[in-house]
Amino acid sequence: MRWPKKREFLTFYALYKNFGKKEVSFHEMISYVHDNLGYNIKTSKHIIKRLINFGMISIVGKTYVVKDLDEYLGELYRKYYEKRRSTKKL
């Protein structure tokens, strides 16, 4: 798994600061990224889809929730630790 690029991470941070943990629509996120960060609509869609694939944004029904940074990093740490632990020779 690759780490998010600067643009993706800063978009995640901006979305979290603006929306927090409340449920928003995909269109609201796209318009926020487009209006406030200056990306065109196509780039905004791709960045948000990448954030969903990374697990930084979760889907709840037809709405989306931006995860807390600590929660996201905790999940990454847990997955990494479990992977390292399972491949470690005894």
LINWODA-V869508 format. One record per residue. RES is the residue in one letter. PSI is psi in whole degrees, -180 to 180 (* if undefined). Layout:
# LINWODA-V869508
[[RES | PSI] [RES | PSI]]
This chain:
# LINWODA-V869508
[[M | 132] [R | 156] [W | 153] [P | 147] [K | 169] [K | -45] [R | -42] [E | -44] [F | -42] [L | -33] [T | -43] [F | -46] [Y | -44] [A | -41] [L | -41] [Y | -42] [K | -37] [N | -49] [F | -22] [G | -136] [K | 19] [K | 157] [E | 130] [V | 163] [S | 162] [F | -40] [H | -39] [E | -42] [M | -44] [I | -46] [S | -35] [Y | -48] [V | -42] [H | -47] [D | -41] [N | -29] [L | -10] [G | 13] [Y | 151] [N | 172] [I | -40] [K | -45] [T | -40] [S | -44] [K | -45] [H | -40] [I | -45] [I | -39] [K | -38] [R | -39] [L | -35] [I | -43] [N | -35] [F | -21] [G | 10] [M | -24] [I | 130] [S | 151] [I | 128] [V | 97] [G | -120] [K | 7] [T | 171] [Y | 147] [V | 129] [V | 126] [K | 157] [D | 145] [L | -43] [D | -40] [E | -44] [Y | -47] [L | -34] [G | -41] [E | -43] [L | -44] [Y | -45] [R | -46] [K | -42] [Y | -46] [Y | -44] [E | -40] [K | -46] [R | -40] [R | -37] [S | -25] [T | -6] [K | 132] [K | 140] [L | *]]
